[in-house]
Amino acid sequence: MGIDLPIVWACIIAFGLMMYVIMDGFDLGIGILFPFIKDRTDRDVMVNTVAPVWDGNETWLVLGGAGLMAAFPLAYSVILTALYIPLALMLLGLIWRGVAFEFRFKADEHHKPFWDKAFMGGSIVATFFQGVSLGAFLNGFEVEGVRYMGGVMDWLTPFALFTGLGLLVAYALLGTTWLIIKTEGPLHDRLVRLAQPLMLVLLGVIVVVSLWTPLAHQAVADRWFTLPNLFFFAPVPGLVAVTAFLLLRSLRTGDPGPAPFILTLFLLFLGYTGLGISMFPYIIPPAITLREAAAPPESMGFALVGALLIIPVILAYTAWSYYVFRGKVRAGDGYH
């Protein structure tokens, strides 16, 4: 039996995008948290927790995009055509966030507040339009043959805007729990208090999306609520409830370790899994499947060799960089 290349590549792309959510989610979350943390010294500590590693986190976004182009060129064409505006705004936000990240360390006291606002704004814009793009993808695309036939603003729907706001909450919670590991003292205590309402809001977002999606799309309702699928997929919402309970309990006890961050990651992974269950096997919902959008087997096989070589390298240097810069970050520890 040969390798099912479309499924393999779908797993690689899904893995790359999930790693991006994990890695870049918490440093975008730090920018989103700036309005809640006014003290400049505290802001410096927050940014310094990711200063050595932040620019490598977006490698996973590049991997996901390049993998989609190589393995599913039809999907790449349709999705980028349909989501050109939100994806362009997302990239502009990421660029502006990156510029602000570097400039705020070099700026004098007069200009530093401007770059703080730029870092915050870039993080919010990038995150919001990532969420909007996700919501638009879940809503599906109007396709005729191999061409996108929808309008340039079809992505602008209430559901897409809601998912944009929901992702802001998710990344803010991810950033908060990351900072709980990396900070101490009054800043740490404030972040613990801030994480509790963020977690409850995120749980509400998950519930709303979980209800909105099947109500708006009959195929999703059939996937989740018909037998025997109902029995197979029931553990997912159950695990969400258990994880949310454990996370809230961990925050209320003031756990300074990695448990809140790990539980937040697992909560996001469960949400990601639920979306995957809803969409599979469609890569251009609601009509074009993975196999229908796949590149020729020779192209997918050739690209797979490179992916299997490079992904372990990325994982290795990422793990090493986080190991080297482990531990708490204190005021005065800096970016030089």
N, C-alpha and C positions, 0 to 999 in steps of 0.2 A: 504494500500500500504506500503510495507517495505522500509527500508532505502536503497538507492542505494550506497552500501559500496564502490565500486571502485571509484565512482565520489567523494564521501566524502573524501576518502583517497587521491585522486589526488589533491583535494583542500587543504588538510592539508599539503601535501608535497610542493605544489606550494607556499602556504603561508610561510612555513618554509624557503624555498629557497629565497623568496622575502625579508623576514625579515633579512636573512643573508646578502643579497646584501645591504640592507639599513644600517644595524648595523656594519658589518665588512668592508663594502665598503669604508666608509670615513676614517677609521683608516689605512686601506691599502693605501688609497689615500694620507695620510700624508707622508708615506714613499716614495711614488712615487714622491712627490713634493720636496723631499730633494735636488735634483740637482739644483732646481731653487732658493733655499733659502740657502745661504752659511753661514750666521751668526750663530754661535753656540748658542747664547742666544735665537735667534728666533726659532731655531730648538728645543730647550728645551721647549719653550712655546708651540710649535705645539704638541709635544709629550705629554706634561702635560695636554692638553685638553682632551685626551682620557685615560690617565694613570689609573684613577679610574675604568674605565668601559670596557676597550678593551677586557679583557680575557673572559668576559661573552658573548661577541657578537657572538663567534663561537658556542655557544650552538645551534643556529638555524641550522648551517651546520650539526651538529650531529643529530638533530631532523629530518632533511630532509633525511639524509642517513639511519638512523635507520628506519624511516617510509617506505622508499623504500624497505628495506630488509624485513620488516614485512608484508607489504601489497602487494608488487609486486615482489616476489622473483625471478621470471624469468627475469624481467627487471634488477634487481640488478645484477644477474649473467651475463647477456649479456653485460650490460653497463660497469661494472667494468672489464670484460675481454677485451672488445674492447678499453677501455680508461685507461688501467692499467698504462701505462707510464706517460701520462700527469697528471693523478690524483695523482700518487706517487710523481711526481715533485712538484705538487701544495702543497701537504702535507709537503714535505721537506721545501718548501719555507715558509709555515706558521710556522713550527717549528723553522727554523732559524730566522725568523722575531721575534718570541716570545722570543727566547734566547737573541737576540740583544736588544730587548726592555728593558729587565731587566738589562742586563750587562752594557748598556751605562750609566745607572744612577750610577752604582758602580765603573765604570772604572776611572783610573786616567787620567790626561790630555794627557799623552803620548798615551794611548790606546783608548781614546774616539773616535778619527776619524775613527779607524777601525770598531768600533761598529756602528757608524753612517752609514758607507758604508754597513755593514752587514744588518742593519735595512732596508736601502733602497733596497739592493739586494733581501732580502727575500720578501719584499712587491711586488717588480716588478715581481719576479719569480712566486709567488703565484697567483697574479692577471693575468699574461699572460697565465698561464696554466689553470686557470679557464675559461678564454675566449676561449682558444683552445679547451677545452673539450666541451664547449657550441657549438662551430662551428662544431665540429665533430658529436655531437648529431644531430644537424640540418641537416647535410649531410646524416644521416641515417647509418644503419649497415647491413652488409650482414649476414642474418640469414637463417638457414635451420632447420626447425622444431623448437626445443627449444635451438639450439646451435649456438653460434657465429662462422661463417665460414670465416671471414675476416682475414687479416694479422695483425701482431702486430704493424705495422706502418701505417695502413690505416687512422689513425686520422690525419696524417701529410699531409694536403692539403692547397692550397693557401687560401681557404675560412676560414679554421680553424685558420690559422696564422693571417689572417686579423681580425677575431673576437677577437683574443688574444690581438692584438694591440688596437682594439676598446675599449675593456674593460679597458685597461690601461688609456685611455682618460676619460672614464666614471667615474672610481674611482678617478682619479685626480681631476675632476670637483667636485665630491661629497666631497672629502676632502677639496677642496678650499672653497666651500660654507659653510661647517661646520666651518672651521676656521674663516670665515668672521663673524660668530655669536660669536665666542669665543675669538677673539683677538681685539686689538685696536691699534691706533697709526700707525706708518710707516709700520709695518708688515701687518696690516689690509688693508691699502691702496694698498700695493703691491699685495696682494691676490685678491683684487677686480679687479685690472688691469689684473692679470694673468687669472682670471676666464673667461673673455670675449673671448679671442681666443680659450680657451679650449671648451667653449660652442659651438662656431662655428664649430670646428673640430668634436665634438661629433655629431652635427646635420648632418654633412657630412657623418659620419660613419653610422648613422641611415638610411640615404638615400641610401647609397651604399648597406647595408645589405638588405634593403627593396626591392631593385631592383634585387640584386644578387640571393636571395633565390627563388623567383618565376621563374626567368629565368633558374635556374639550376634544378628546381623541378616542373614538370608539375602539380602535385597534389596540390602544394601550390598555383600556378597560378590559378587553377580551384577554389580553396577555396576562393580566394580574388576577382577574376575578373569575376565570373559568377553571373547571376541574380538568386535569389534576394539577394545573399550574398553581392554583391557590395554595395547595399544600407545600409545593416546592419553594415558593417564594415568601411564604409567611414568616420564616425566620428573619428576613431582612428588617421589616418594621419592628419586630420583637427585639432584635439586637440594637436598633436605634434607641428604643426606649431604655434598655438596660445600660447602654453606653452613656446616654444623657444623665441617667440617675447616678452612675458612678462618677461622672465628671463633676456634677453638681456637688456630690458629697466630698470629692477630693478638694474642690475649691473652698467649700465651707470649713474644712479642717485646716486650710492654709498650707496644703502640701507644697513644699518648695522644690520638689524634685520634678522629674520628667513626666510623671503620671498624667497631669492635666493636658500636656502637649500631646502625648501619645493617644489619649482618649479622644482629643479633638481631631487628630489625624484619622483615627478609626471612624469617628462619626462622619467625617467628610468622605472617607472611603466607602462607607455604606450608602451615602447619598449618591456617590458616583456609580456604585454598583446598581442601585435602583434605576438610575437613568439608563445604564447599559442594558438592563433587562427590558426596559420599556422600548428601546430603540431596535434591538437586535432582531433580525439580521440586516436592517436597513442602514446604509451609510449616507443615503440622501433620502430622508423620510419625506413622504410616506410611501415611496414607490420603487426606489432603486436599491437593490441589495448589494452586499459586499462583492459577491461573485460577478454581478452584472457590471459593477464599476471597476473591477480589477484590471490591472495591466496584464500584458501577456506573461505567461509563466516564466519565460526566459528572463524578462526584465525583473520580475519579482525575485527570482532566484539569484540573479546577479547582485541586486541591491541587498538581499538578505545576508550575503557573505560579508559585506561591509558593515552592516548593522551589528552582526554577531561579533565582529572584531572590535568595533568602537564602543558599544554599550558597556562591556566590562571595564574598559579603560576609563570611561566617564564615571562609572560607579566607584572605581578605585580611587581616582584623584579627588572625587567629591568626599568620600568617606575619610580620606587622609586629611583633607583641609579642615573638615569639621573636628577631627580628632586633635589636630595641632592647636586649634583655637578653642578648645573646650574650656569649661570653667566659667566662673562669674566675671562680669565686666564691671569695673568700678569707675567712679568719677576720676578723671585724670588719665585713665587708660585711653590711648588715642590712636588716631589714624595719622600716620606720619609718612 
